[in-house]
Amino acid sequence: MKKILTVLFVAVLAMGGNAMAQKTVKLGHINSNDLMQIMPGRDSAQSTLQAEVADLENTLKTMQSELETRYNDYMEKQNQMSDLIKQTRQRELQDMGARIEEFQKNAQKQLQDRESELLKPIIDRAKKAIEDVAKENGYTYVFDAGVGALLYSQDSDDMMPLVKKKLGLK
């Protein structure tokens, strides 16, 4: 019985070792953050986004300033107002505050959508270059060191120079 198990164990090892010898695993890594910093078009996308952020911030400041002015006016004159006018002004101030909050929420979503829209072609181009380099050079797996997904990299190749070459970057 022991002899049969030994023979079976040796056979399994031989087949497993043979299977491993046939398929070599080639690992590579790239820092996507570093790649995005040098991608063409990123600076113009960032500038466009910054301009849109500035426009939204200016609108928000105007809205907040108007609310502050109305609030200060209310505080100064509240002693001379009837209860009905006080309640009306308080509701107006609350409504303005709610509109400002909604504006902030919508602006944040709009900026996230716009950032995705502006960066998507750049990200797609980088991703395609990484995939092409991986296929051309026989990589089985590529890890992204830029997002902390790489815990150990001694036996993997840094693909950044190859991807830069593929994209025509220096």
C-alpha positions, -999 to 999 in steps of 0.1 A, spaced: 0 0 0 28 23 9 45 15 -24 14 24 -44 10 57 -26 47 65 -33 44 57 -70 11 77 -72 28 106 -54 58 106 -78 35 104 -108 14 134 -96 46 154 -90 60 145 -124 28 155 -142 24 187 -121 60 196 -127 56 189 -164 25 211 -166 43 239 -147 73 237 -171 50 241 -201 33 273 -189 57 298 -175 42 327 -156 57 361 -164 48 389 -140 51 426 -146 41 458 -128 35 494 -136 27 524 -116 -5 538 -132 -2 570 -112 32 578 -127 19 568 -162 -11 592 -159 12 620 -149 30 618 -182 1 610 -205 -5 635 -233 -38 653 -229 -39 650 -191 -28 686 -185 -55 700 -208 -81 678 -192 -69 691 -158 -70 727 -170 -106 723 -183 -117 707 -151 -100 735 -130 -119 761 -150 -152 744 -144 -144 741 -107 -137 778 -106 -170 787 -123 -189 765 -99 -171 779 -69 -178 815 -80 -215 806 -83 -215 790 -49 -198 820 -33 -224 844 -49 -252 822 -35 -236 821 0 -230 858 0 -266 865 -9 -277 842 19 -254 859 43 -267 894 33 -303 884 37 -296 867 70 -278 898 84 -307 920 71 -332 897 88 -312 898 121 -311 936 121 -348 941 113 -365 911 131 -375 931 161 -396 954 139 -412 926 119 -446 910 125 -447 873 132 -460 865 97 -431 884 80 -406 868 104 -419 833 95 -419 841 58 -383 854 59 -371 824 80 -386 801 54 -369 821 26 -336 817 44 -341 780 50 -351 775 13 -320 794 2 -298 772 25 -314 741 10 -308 754 -26 -272 760 -17 -268 725 -3 -285 710 -34 -263 731 -57 -232 718 -38 -243 682 -42 -252 686 -79 -220 704 -86 -199 677 -70 -217 650 -91 -213 671 -122 -176 675 -116 -171 638 -110 -190 630 -142 -170 656 -161 -137 643 -148 -146 608 -159 -156 621 -193 -124 641 -197 -100 613 -184 -117 583 -199 -100 586 -234 -66 591 -217 -71 561 -193 -84 539 -222 -53 548 -243 -30 540 -214 -48 507 -206 -47 497 -243 -9 504 -243 -4 483 -212 -24 454 -227 -6 456 -260 28 456 -242 17 427 -220 6 406 -250 37 415 -271 61 406 -243 43 375 -230 32 388 -196 7 366 -178 -1 391 -151 4 428 -147 1 444 -113 -6 481 -106 19 494 -81 2 528 -81 -28 516 -62 -10 495 -36 -20 462 -53 16 451 -54 29 436 -22 61 421 -36 78 428 -69 113 412 -69 105 388 -97 83 411 -118 94 434 -146 86 471 -146 67 477 -178 68 515 -177 97 519 -202 79 496 -227 45 513 -222 62 548 -226 78 535 -259 45 522 -271 28 556 -264 58 575 -279 66 591 -246 101 599 -232 
